[in-house]
Amino acid sequence: MILKLQNNNREVSIKIRFVFQASYAIEAKLLNTVDFPPLKRTLENYIKCDNDFFGYFKGKDLAGIIEIRHLNSYTHIQSLVVHPKFFRQGISKELMEFVLNLYNTNPIIVETGVKNKPATELYKKFNFIEIKQWDTDHGVRKIRFERKL
């Protein structure tokens, strides 16, 4: 089941941050980096964030989260994370389908590390096209994808 998360509620944001930290620790290893800015994101940042957060629940467990910044001219998938104990269960796919059905702006944008093969393969399956690659100041090569309706 996918539900909108009320991230301005401290207890909800604690759960959101827990999933993000677990998932991003794995991504940092995939990207071969120790200085990974998403792991430095504070609880207060989640609480005060204006983005939309949607959670995928397996029973009572918050298994995955997609974070969306929605503007009139485009939608940006800020983050898509799954707790490692729920990897390889189709959660990312279901969250993507949910968001693509919910937001119909043109384009929809997403970024990830080039070495994050599970993410890049997922986005390509949903007809996202590579727009550009660049190196960050923390040593990660990133890739931007865009999907137009």
MODELLER restraints for C-alpha pairs under 7 A, 6 or more apart:
rsr = mdl.restraints
at = mdl.atoms
rsr.add(forms.Gaussian(group=physical.xy_distance, feature=features.Distance(at['CA:1:A'], at['CA:56:A']), mean=5.65, stdev=0.5))
rsr.add(forms.Gaussian(group=physical.xy_distance, feature=features.Distance(at['CA:1:A'], at['CA:57:A']), mean=5.32, stdev=0.5))
rsr.add(forms.Gaussian(group=physical.xy_distance, feature=features.Distance(at['CA:2:A'], at['CA:54:A']), mean=6.47, stdev=0.5))
rsr.add(forms.Gaussian(group=physical.xy_distance, feature=features.Distance(at['CA:2:A'], at['CA:55:A']), mean=5.39, stdev=0.5))
rsr.add(forms.Gaussian(group=physical.xy_distance, feature=features.Distance(at['CA:2:A'], at['CA:56:A']), mean=4.46, stdev=0.5))
rsr.add(forms.Gaussian(group=physical.xy_distance, feature=features.Distance(at['CA:2:A'], at['CA:57:A']), mean=6.29, stdev=0.5))
rsr.add(forms.Gaussian(group=physical.xy_distance, feature=features.Distance(at['CA:3:A'], at['CA:54:A']), mean=5.48, stdev=0.5))
rsr.add(forms.Gaussian(group=physical.xy_distance, feature=features.Distance(at['CA:3:A'], at['CA:55:A']), mean=5.38, stdev=0.5))
rsr.add(forms.Gaussian(group=physical.xy_distance, feature=features.Distance(at['CA:3:A'], at['CA:56:A']), mean=6.70, stdev=0.5))
rsr.add(forms.Gaussian(group=physical.xy_distance, feature=features.Distance(at['CA:4:A'], at['CA:53:A']), mean=5.91, stdev=0.5))
rsr.add(forms.Gaussian(group=physical.xy_distance, feature=features.Distance(at['CA:4:A'], at['CA:54:A']), mean=4.34, stdev=0.5))
rsr.add(forms.Gaussian(group=physical.xy_distance, feature=features.Distance(at['CA:4:A'], at['CA:55:A']), mean=6.26, stdev=0.5))
rsr.add(forms.Gaussian(group=physical.xy_distance, feature=features.Distance(at['CA:5:A'], at['CA:53:A']), mean=5.33, stdev=0.5))
rsr.add(forms.Gaussian(group=physical.xy_distance, feature=features.Distance(at['CA:5:A'], at['CA:54:A']), mean=5.39, stdev=0.5))
rsr.add(forms.Gaussian(group=physical.xy_distance, feature=features.Distance(at['CA:5:A'], at['CA:55:A']), mean=6.20, stdev=0.5))
rsr.add(forms.Gaussian(group=physical.xy_distance, feature=features.Distance(at['CA:6:A'], at['CA:12:A']), mean=6.49, stdev=0.5))
rsr.add(forms.Gaussian(group=physical.xy_distance, feature=features.Distance(at['CA:7:A'], at['CA:13:A']), mean=4.97, stdev=0.5))
rsr.add(forms.Gaussian(group=physical.xy_distance, feature=features.Distance(at['CA:7:A'], at['CA:46:A']), mean=6.34, stdev=0.5))
rsr.add(forms.Gaussian(group=physical.xy_distance, feature=features.Distance(at['CA:7:A'], at['CA:47:A']), mean=5.32, stdev=0.5))
rsr.add(forms.Gaussian(group=physical.xy_distance, feature=features.Distance(at['CA:8:A'], at['CA:47:A']), mean=4.39, stdev=0.5))
rsr.add(forms.Gaussian(group=physical.xy_distance, feature=features.Distance(at['CA:8:A'], at['CA:48:A']), mean=6.15, stdev=0.5))
rsr.add(forms.Gaussian(group=physical.xy_distance, feature=features.Distance(at['CA:9:A'], at['CA:47:A']), mean=6.62, stdev=0.5))
rsr.add(forms.Gaussian(group=physical.xy_distance, feature=features.Distance(at['CA:10:A'], at['CA:47:A']), mean=6.30, stdev=0.5))
rsr.add(forms.Gaussian(group=physical.xy_distance, feature=features.Distance(at['CA:13:A'], at['CA:43:A']), mean=6.72, stdev=0.5))
rsr.add(forms.Gaussian(group=physical.xy_distance, feature=features.Distance(at['CA:13:A'], at['CA:46:A']), mean=5.95, stdev=0.5))
rsr.add(forms.Gaussian(group=physical.xy_distance, feature=features.Distance(at['CA:13:A'], at['CA:47:A']), mean=5.90, stdev=0.5))
rsr.add(forms.Gaussian(group=physical.xy_distance, feature=features.Distance(at['CA:14:A'], at['CA:43:A']), mean=6.73, stdev=0.5))
rsr.add(forms.Gaussian(group=physical.xy_distance, feature=features.Distance(at['CA:17:A'], at['CA:43:A']), mean=6.62, stdev=0.5))
rsr.add(forms.Gaussian(group=physical.xy_distance, feature=features.Distance(at['CA:19:A'], at['CA:82:A']), mean=6.77, stdev=0.5))
rsr.add(forms.Gaussian(group=physical.xy_distance, feature=features.Distance(at['CA:19:A'], at['CA:83:A']), mean=5.27, stdev=0.5))
rsr.add(forms.Gaussian(group=physical.xy_distance, feature=features.Distance(at['CA:20:A'], at['CA:81:A']), mean=6.11, stdev=0.5))
rsr.add(forms.Gaussian(group=physical.xy_distance, feature=features.Distance(at['CA:21:A'], at['CA:39:A']), mean=5.96, stdev=0.5))
rsr.add(forms.Gaussian(group=physical.xy_distance, feature=features.Distance(at['CA:22:A'], at['CA:83:A']), mean=5.95, stdev=0.5))
rsr.add(forms.Gaussian(group=physical.xy_distance, feature=features.Distance(at['CA:22:A'], at['CA:84:A']), mean=6.68, stdev=0.5))
rsr.add(forms.Gaussian(group=physical.xy_distance, feature=features.Distance(at['CA:23:A'], at['CA:81:A']), mean=5.82, stdev=0.5))
rsr.add(forms.Gaussian(group=physical.xy_distance, feature=features.Distance(at['CA:23:A'], at['CA:82:A']), mean=5.85, stdev=0.5))
rsr.add(forms.Gaussian(group=physical.xy_distance, feature=features.Distance(at['CA:23:A'], at['CA:83:A']), mean=5.30, stdev=0.5))
rsr.add(forms.Gaussian(group=physical.xy_distance, feature=features.Distance(at['CA:23:A'], at['CA:84:A']), mean=5.99, stdev=0.5))
rsr.add(forms.Gaussian(group=physical.xy_distance, feature=features.Distance(at['CA:24:A'], at['CA:38:A']), mean=6.85, stdev=0.5))
rsr.add(forms.Gaussian(group=physical.xy_distance, feature=features.Distance(at['CA:24:A'], at['CA:39:A']), mean=6.34, stdev=0.5))
rsr.add(forms.Gaussian(group=physical.xy_distance, feature=features.Distance(at['CA:27:A'], at['CA:116:A']), mean=6.97, stdev=0.5))
rsr.add(forms.Gaussian(group=physical.xy_distance, feature=features.Distance(at['CA:28:A'], at['CA:34:A']), mean=6.62, stdev=0.5))
rsr.add(forms.Gaussian(group=physical.xy_distance, feature=features.Distance(at['CA:28:A'], at['CA:36:A']), mean=6.23, stdev=0.5))
rsr.add(forms.Gaussian(group=physical.xy_distance, feature=features.Distance(at['CA:30:A'], at['CA:115:A']), mean=6.54, stdev=0.5))
rsr.add(forms.Gaussian(group=physical.xy_distance, feature=features.Distance(at['CA:30:A'], at['CA:116:A']), mean=6.17, stdev=0.5))
rsr.add(forms.Gaussian(group=physical.xy_distance, feature=features.Distance(at['CA:31:A'], at['CA:113:A']), mean=6.65, stdev=0.5))
rsr.add(forms.Gaussian(group=physical.xy_distance, feature=features.Distance(at['CA:31:A'], at['CA:115:A']), mean=5.52, stdev=0.5))
rsr.add(forms.Gaussian(group=physical.xy_distance, feature=features.Distance(at['CA:31:A'], at['CA:116:A']), mean=6.49, stdev=0.5))
rsr.add(forms.Gaussian(group=physical.xy_distance, feature=features.Distance(at['CA:31:A'], at['CA:140:A']), mean=6.85, stdev=0.5))
rsr.add(forms.Gaussian(group=physical.xy_distance, feature=features.Distance(at['CA:35:A'], at['CA:138:A']), mean=6.22, stdev=0.5))
rsr.add(forms.Gaussian(group=physical.xy_distance, feature=features.Distance(at['CA:51:A'], at['CA:67:A']), mean=6.47, stdev=0.5))
rsr.add(forms.Gaussian(group=physical.xy_distance, feature=features.Distance(at['CA:51:A'], at['CA:68:A']), mean=5.52, stdev=0.5))
rsr.add(forms.Gaussian(group=physical.xy_distance, feature=features.Distance(at['CA:51:A'], at['CA:69:A']), mean=4.93, stdev=0.5))
rsr.add(forms.Gaussian(group=physical.xy_distance, feature=features.Distance(at['CA:52:A'], at['CA:67:A']), mean=5.65, stdev=0.5))
rsr.add(forms.Gaussian(group=physical.xy_distance, feature=features.Distance(at['CA:52:A'], at['CA:68:A']), mean=5.03, stdev=0.5))
rsr.add(forms.Gaussian(group=physical.xy_distance, feature=features.Distance(at['CA:52:A'], at['CA:69:A']), mean=6.45, stdev=0.5))
rsr.add(forms.Gaussian(group=physical.xy_distance, feature=features.Distance(at['CA:53:A'], at['CA:65:A']), mean=6.68, stdev=0.5))
rsr.add(forms.Gaussian(group=physical.xy_distance, feature=features.Distance(at['CA:53:A'], at['CA:66:A']), mean=5.81, stdev=0.5))
rsr.add(forms.Gaussian(group=physical.xy_distance, feature=features.Distance(at['CA:53:A'], at['CA:67:A']), mean=4.55, stdev=0.5))
rsr.add(forms.Gaussian(group=physical.xy_distance, feature=features.Distance(at['CA:53:A'], at['CA:68:A']), mean=6.39, stdev=0.5))
rsr.add(forms.Gaussian(group=physical.xy_distance, feature=features.Distance(at['CA:54:A'], at['CA:65:A']), mean=5.55, stdev=0.5))
rsr.add(forms.Gaussian(group=physical.xy_distance, feature=features.Distance(at['CA:54:A'], at['CA:66:A']), mean=5.40, stdev=0.5))
rsr.add(forms.Gaussian(group=physical.xy_distance, feature=features.Distance(at['CA:54:A'], at['CA:67:A']), mean=6.56, stdev=0.5))
rsr.add(forms.Gaussian(group=physical.xy_distance, feature=features.Distance(at['CA:55:A'], at['CA:62:A']), mean=6.38, stdev=0.5))
rsr.add(forms.Gaussian(group=physical.xy_distance, feature=features.Distance(at['CA:55:A'], at['CA:64:A']), mean=5.69, stdev=0.5))
rsr.add(forms.Gaussian(group=physical.xy_distance, feature=features.Distance(at['CA:55:A'], at['CA:65:A']), mean=4.46, stdev=0.5))
rsr.add(forms.Gaussian(group=physical.xy_distance, feature=features.Distance(at['CA:55:A'], at['CA:66:A']), mean=6.66, stdev=0.5))
rsr.add(forms.Gaussian(group=physical.xy_distance, feature=features.Distance(at['CA:56:A'], at['CA:62:A']), mean=5.99, stdev=0.5))
rsr.add(forms.Gaussian(group=physical.xy_distance, feature=features.Distance(at['CA:56:A'], at['CA:63:A']), mean=5.63, stdev=0.5))
rsr.add(forms.Gaussian(group=physical.xy_distance, feature=features.Distance(at['CA:56:A'], at['CA:64:A']), mean=4.95, stdev=0.5))
rsr.add(forms.Gaussian(group=physical.xy_distance, feature=features.Distance(at['CA:56:A'], at['CA:65:A']), mean=6.11, stdev=0.5))
rsr.add(forms.Gaussian(group=physical.xy_distance, feature=features.Distance(at['CA:57:A'], at['CA:63:A']), mean=5.49, stdev=0.5))
rsr.add(forms.Gaussian(group=physical.xy_distance, feature=features.Distance(at['CA:63:A'], at['CA:82:A']), mean=5.79, stdev=0.5))
rsr.add(forms.Gaussian(group=physical.xy_distance, feature=features.Distance(at['CA:63:A'], at['CA:83:A']), mean=5.45, stdev=0.5))
rsr.add(forms.Gaussian(group=physical.xy_distance, feature=features.Distance(at['CA:63:A'], at['CA:86:A']), mean=6.15, stdev=0.5))
rsr.add(forms.Gaussian(group=physical.xy_distance, feature=features.Distance(at['CA:64:A'], at['CA:81:A']), mean=5.51, stdev=0.5))
rsr.add(forms.Gaussian(group=physical.xy_distance, feature=features.Distance(at['CA:64:A'], at['CA:82:A']), mean=4.04, stdev=0.5))
rsr.add(forms.Gaussian(group=physical.xy_distance, feature=features.Distance(at['CA:64:A'], at['CA:83:A']), mean=6.03, stdev=0.5))
rsr.add(forms.Gaussian(group=physical.xy_distance, feature=features.Distance(at['CA:64:A'], at['CA:91:A']), mean=6.57, stdev=0.5))
rsr.add(forms.Gaussian(group=physical.xy_distance, feature=features.Distance(at['CA:65:A'], at['CA:80:A']), mean=5.81, stdev=0.5))
rsr.add(forms.Gaussian(group=physical.xy_distance, feature=features.Distance(at['CA:65:A'], at['CA:81:A']), mean=5.36, stdev=0.5))
rsr.add(forms.Gaussian(group=physical.xy_distance, feature=features.Distance(at['CA:65:A'], at['CA:82:A']), mean=6.44, stdev=0.5))
rsr.add(forms.Gaussian(group=physical.xy_distance, feature=features.Distance(at['CA:66:A'], at['CA:79:A']), mean=5.61, stdev=0.5))
rsr.add(forms.Gaussian(group=physical.xy_distance, feature=features.Distance(at['CA:66:A'], at['CA:80:A']), mean=4.39, stdev=0.5))
rsr.add(forms.Gaussian(group=physical.xy_distance, feature=features.Distance(at['CA:66:A'], at['CA:81:A']), mean=6.46, stdev=0.5))
rsr.add(forms.Gaussian(group=physical.xy_distance, feature=features.Distance(at['CA:66:A'], at['CA:95:A']), mean=6.54, stdev=0.5))
rsr.add(forms.Gaussian(group=physical.xy_distance, feature=features.Distance(at['CA:67:A'], at['CA:77:A']), mean=6.07, stdev=0.5))
rsr.add(forms.Gaussian(group=physical.xy_distance, feature=features.Distance(at['CA:67:A'], at['CA:78:A']), mean=5.33, stdev=0.5))
rsr.add(forms.Gaussian(group=physical.xy_distance, feature=features.Distance(at['CA:67:A'], at['CA:79:A']), mean=4.98, stdev=0.5))
rsr.add(forms.Gaussian(group=physical.xy_distance, feature=features.Distance(at['CA:67:A'], at['CA:80:A']), mean=6.40, stdev=0.5))
rsr.add(forms.Gaussian(group=physical.xy_distance, feature=features.Distance(at['CA:68:A'], at['CA:76:A']), mean=5.85, stdev=0.5))
rsr.add(forms.Gaussian(group=physical.xy_distance, feature=features.Distance(at['CA:68:A'], at['CA:77:A']), mean=4.76, stdev=0.5))
rsr.add(forms.Gaussian(group=physical.xy_distance, feature=features.Distance(at['CA:68:A'], at['CA:78:A']), mean=5.47, stdev=0.5))
rsr.add(forms.Gaussian(group=physical.xy_distance, feature=features.Distance(at['CA:69:A'], at['CA:75:A']), mean=5.86, stdev=0.5))
rsr.add(forms.Gaussian(group=physical.xy_distance, feature=features.Distance(at['CA:69:A'], at['CA:76:A']), mean=5.12, stdev=0.5))
rsr.add(forms.Gaussian(group=physical.xy_distance, feature=features.Distance(at['CA:69:A'], at['CA:77:A']), mean=6.45, stdev=0.5))
rsr.add(forms.Gaussian(group=physical.xy_distance, feature=features.Distance(at['CA:69:A'], at['CA:78:A']), mean=6.53, stdev=0.5))
rsr.add(forms.Gaussian(group=physical.xy_distance, feature=features.Distance(at['CA:70:A'], at['CA:76:A']), mean=6.34, stdev=0.5))
rsr.add(forms.Gaussian(group=physical.xy_distance, feature=features.Distance(at['CA:72:A'], at['CA:105:A']), mean=7.00, stdev=0.5))
rsr.add(forms.Gaussian(group=physical.xy_distance, feature=features.Distance(at['CA:73:A'], at['CA:105:A']), mean=6.57, stdev=0.5))
rsr.add(forms.Gaussian(group=physical.xy_distance, feature=features.Distance(at['CA:73:A'], at['CA:106:A']), mean=6.69, stdev=0.5))
rsr.add(forms.Gaussian(group=physical.xy_distance, feature=features.Distance(at['CA:74:A'], at['CA:105:A']), mean=5.32, stdev=0.5))
rsr.add(forms.Gaussian(group=physical.xy_distance, feature=features.Distance(at['CA:74:A'], at['CA:106:A']), mean=5.39, stdev=0.5))
rsr.add(forms.Gaussian(group=physical.xy_distance, feature=features.Distance(at['CA:74:A'], at['CA:107:A']), mean=5.14, stdev=0.5))
rsr.add(forms.Gaussian(group=physical.xy_distance, feature=features.Distance(at['CA:74:A'], at['CA:108:A']), mean=5.78, stdev=0.5))
rsr.add(forms.Gaussian(group=physical.xy_distance, feature=features.Distance(at['CA:75:A'], at['CA:105:A']), mean=6.17, stdev=0.5))
rsr.add(forms.Gaussian(group=physical.xy_distance, feature=features.Distance(at['CA:75:A'], at['CA:107:A']), mean=6.58, stdev=0.5))
rsr.add(forms.Gaussian(group=physical.xy_distance, feature=features.Distance(at['CA:75:A'], at['CA:108:A']), mean=4.72, stdev=0.5))
rsr.add(forms.Gaussian(group=physical.xy_distance, feature=features.Distance(at['CA:75:A'], at['CA:109:A']), mean=6.25, stdev=0.5))
rsr.add(forms.Gaussian(group=physical.xy_distance, feature=features.Distance(at['CA:76:A'], at['CA:108:A']), mean=5.71, stdev=0.5))
rsr.add(forms.Gaussian(group=physical.xy_distance, feature=features.Distance(at['CA:76:A'], at['CA:109:A']), mean=4.71, stdev=0.5))
rsr.add(forms.Gaussian(group=physical.xy_distance, feature=features.Distance(at['CA:76:A'], at['CA:110:A']), mean=5.85, stdev=0.5))
rsr.add(forms.Gaussian(group=physical.xy_distance, feature=features.Distance(at['CA:77:A'], at['CA:109:A']), mean=6.12, stdev=0.5))
rsr.add(forms.Gaussian(group=physical.xy_distance, feature=features.Distance(at['CA:77:A'], at['CA:110:A']), mean=5.03, stdev=0.5))
rsr.add(forms.Gaussian(group=physical.xy_distance, feature=features.Distance(at['CA:78:A'], at['CA:110:A']), mean=6.68, stdev=0.5))
rsr.add(forms.Gaussian(group=physical.xy_distance, feature=features.Distance(at['CA:82:A'], at['CA:92:A']), mean=6.98, stdev=0.5))
rsr.add(forms.Gaussian(group=physical.xy_distance, feature=features.Distance(at['CA:106:A'], at['CA:148:A']), mean=5.43, stdev=0.5))
rsr.add(forms.Gaussian(group=physical.xy_distance, feature=features.Distance(at['CA:106:A'], at['CA:149:A']), mean=6.15, stdev=0.5))
rsr.add(forms.Gaussian(group=physical.xy_distance, feature=features.Distance(at['CA:107:A'], at['CA:146:A']), mean=6.32, stdev=0.5))
rsr.add(forms.Gaussian(group=physical.xy_distance, feature=features.Distance(at['CA:107:A'], at['CA:147:A']), mean=5.53, stdev=0.5))
rsr.add(forms.Gaussian(group=physical.xy_distance, feature=features.Distance(at['CA:107:A'], at['CA:148:A']), mean=4.70, stdev=0.5))
rsr.add(forms.Gaussian(group=physical.xy_distance, feature=features.Distance(at['CA:108:A'], at['CA:146:A']), mean=5.66, stdev=0.5))
rsr.add(forms.Gaussian(group=physical.xy_distance, feature=features.Distance(at['CA:108:A'], at['CA:147:A']), mean=5.18, stdev=0.5))
rsr.add(forms.Gaussian(group=physical.xy_distance, feature=features.Distance(at['CA:108:A'], at['CA:148:A']), mean=6.57, stdev=0.5))
rsr.add(forms.Gaussian(group=physical.xy_distance, feature=features.Distance(at['CA:109:A'], at['CA:145:A']), mean=5.76, stdev=0.5))
rsr.add(forms.Gaussian(group=physical.xy_distance, feature=features.Distance(at['CA:109:A'], at['CA:146:A']), mean=4.56, stdev=0.5))
rsr.add(forms.Gaussian(group=physical.xy_distance, feature=features.Distance(at['CA:109:A'], at['CA:147:A']), mean=6.52, stdev=0.5))
rsr.add(forms.Gaussian(group=physical.xy_distance, feature=features.Distance(at['CA:110:A'], at['CA:144:A']), mean=5.85, stdev=0.5))
rsr.add(forms.Gaussian(group=physical.xy_distance, feature=features.Distance(at['CA:110:A'], at['CA:145:A']), mean=5.34, stdev=0.5))
rsr.add(forms.Gaussian(group=physical.xy_distance, feature=features.Distance(at['CA:110:A'], at['CA:146:A']), mean=6.55, stdev=0.5))
rsr.add(forms.Gaussian(group=physical.xy_distance, feature=features.Distance(at['CA:111:A'], at['CA:142:A']), mean=6.84, stdev=0.5))
rsr.add(forms.Gaussian(group=physical.xy_distance, feature=features.Distance(at['CA:111:A'], at['CA:143:A']), mean=5.54, stdev=0.5))
rsr.add(forms.Gaussian(group=physical.xy_distance, feature=features.Distance(at['CA:111:A'], at['CA:144:A']), mean=4.36, stdev=0.5))
rsr.add(forms.Gaussian(group=physical.xy_distance, feature=features.Distance(at['CA:111:A'], at['CA:145:A']), mean=6.11, stdev=0.5))
rsr.add(forms.Gaussian(group=physical.xy_distance, feature=features.Distance(at['CA:112:A'], at['CA:142:A']), mean=5.59, stdev=0.5))
rsr.add(forms.Gaussian(group=physical.xy_distance, feature=features.Distance(at['CA:112:A'], at['CA:143:A']), mean=5.60, stdev=0.5))
rsr.add(forms.Gaussian(group=physical.xy_distance, feature=features.Distance(at['CA:112:A'], at['CA:144:A']), mean=6.79, stdev=0.5))
rsr.add(forms.Gaussian(group=physical.xy_distance, feature=features.Distance(at['CA:113:A'], at['CA:140:A']), mean=6.50, stdev=0.5))
rsr.add(forms.Gaussian(group=physical.xy_distance, feature=features.Distance(at['CA:113:A'], at['CA:141:A']), mean=5.77, stdev=0.5))
rsr.add(forms.Gaussian(group=physical.xy_distance, feature=features.Distance(at['CA:113:A'], at['CA:142:A']), mean=4.29, stdev=0.5))
rsr.add(forms.Gaussian(group=physical.xy_distance, feature=features.Distance(at['CA:113:A'], at['CA:143:A']), mean=5.97, stdev=0.5))
rsr.add(forms.Gaussian(group=physical.xy_distance, feature=features.Distance(at['CA:114:A'], at['CA:141:A']), mean=5.74, stdev=0.5))
rsr.add(forms.Gaussian(group=physical.xy_distance, feature=features.Distance(at['CA:114:A'], at['CA:142:A']), mean=5.18, stdev=0.5))
rsr.add(forms.Gaussian(group=physical.xy_distance, feature=features.Distance(at['CA:114:A'], at['CA:143:A']), mean=5.52, stdev=0.5))
rsr.add(forms.Gaussian(group=physical.xy_distance, feature=features.Distance(at['CA:127:A'], at['CA:147:A']), mean=6.32, stdev=0.5))
rsr.add(forms.Gaussian(group=physical.xy_distance, feature=features.Distance(at['CA:128:A'], at['CA:145:A']), mean=5.53, stdev=0.5))
rsr.add(forms.Gaussian(group=physical.xy_distance, feature=features.Distance(at['CA:128:A'], at['CA:146:A']), mean=5.13, stdev=0.5))
rsr.add(forms.Gaussian(group=physical.xy_distance, feature=features.Distance(at['CA:128:A'], at['CA:147:A']), mean=4.48, stdev=0.5))
rsr.add(forms.Gaussian(group=physical.xy_distance, feature=features.Distance(at['CA:129:A'], at['CA:145:A']), mean=5.17, stdev=0.5))
rsr.add(forms.Gaussian(group=physical.xy_distance, feature=features.Distance(at['CA:129:A'], at['CA:146:A']), mean=5.35, stdev=0.5))
rsr.add(forms.Gaussian(group=physical.xy_distance, feature=features.Distance(at['CA:129:A'], at['CA:147:A']), mean=6.27, stdev=0.5))
rsr.add(forms.Gaussian(group=physical.xy_distance, feature=features.Distance(at['CA:130:A'], at['CA:144:A']), mean=5.89, stdev=0.5))
rsr.add(forms.Gaussian(group=physical.xy_distance, feature=features.Distance(at['CA:130:A'], at['CA:145:A']), mean=4.42, stdev=0.5))
rsr.add(forms.Gaussian(group=physical.xy_distance, feature=features.Distance(at['CA:130:A'], at['CA:146:A']), mean=6.53, stdev=0.5))
rsr.add(forms.Gaussian(group=physical.xy_distance, feature=features.Distance(at['CA:131:A'], at['CA:144:A']), mean=5.55, stdev=0.5))
rsr.add(forms.Gaussian(group=physical.xy_distance, feature=features.Distance(at['CA:131:A'], at['CA:145:A']), mean=5.44, stdev=0.5))
rsr.add(forms.Gaussian(group=physical.xy_distance, feature=features.Distance(at['CA:131:A'], at['CA:146:A']), mean=6.50, stdev=0.5))
rsr.add(forms.Gaussian(group=physical.xy_distance, feature=features.Distance(at['CA:132:A'], at['CA:143:A']), mean=5.84, stdev=0.5))
rsr.add(forms.Gaussian(group=physical.xy_distance, feature=features.Distance(at['CA:132:A'], at['CA:144:A']), mean=5.46, stdev=0.5))
rsr.add(forms.Gaussian(group=physical.xy_distance, feature=features.Distance(at['CA:133:A'], at['CA:141:A']), mean=6.92, stdev=0.5))
rsr.add(forms.Gaussian(group=physical.xy_distance, feature=features.Distance(at['CA:133:A'], at['CA:142:A']), mean=5.48, stdev=0.5))
rsr.add(forms.Gaussian(group=physical.xy_distance, feature=features.Distance(at['CA:133:A'], at['CA:143:A']), mean=4.39, stdev=0.5))
rsr.add(forms.Gaussian(group=physical.xy_distance, feature=features.Distance(at['CA:133:A'], at['CA:144:A']), mean=6.39, stdev=0.5))
rsr.add(forms.Gaussian(group=physical.xy_distance, feature=features.Distance(at['CA:134:A'], at['CA:141:A']), mean=5.64, stdev=0.5))
rsr.add(forms.Gaussian(group=physical.xy_distance, feature=features.Distance(at['CA:134:A'], at['CA:142:A']), mean=5.43, stdev=0.5))
rsr.add(forms.Gaussian(group=physical.xy_distance, feature=features.Distance(at['CA:134:A'], at['CA:143:A']), mean=6.69, stdev=0.5))
rsr.add(forms.Gaussian(group=physical.xy_distance, feature=features.Distance(at['CA:135:A'], at['CA:141:A']), mean=4.39, stdev=0.5))
rsr.add(forms.Gaussian(group=physical.xy_distance, feature=features.Distance(at['CA:135:A'], at['CA:142:A']), mean=6.16, stdev=0.5))
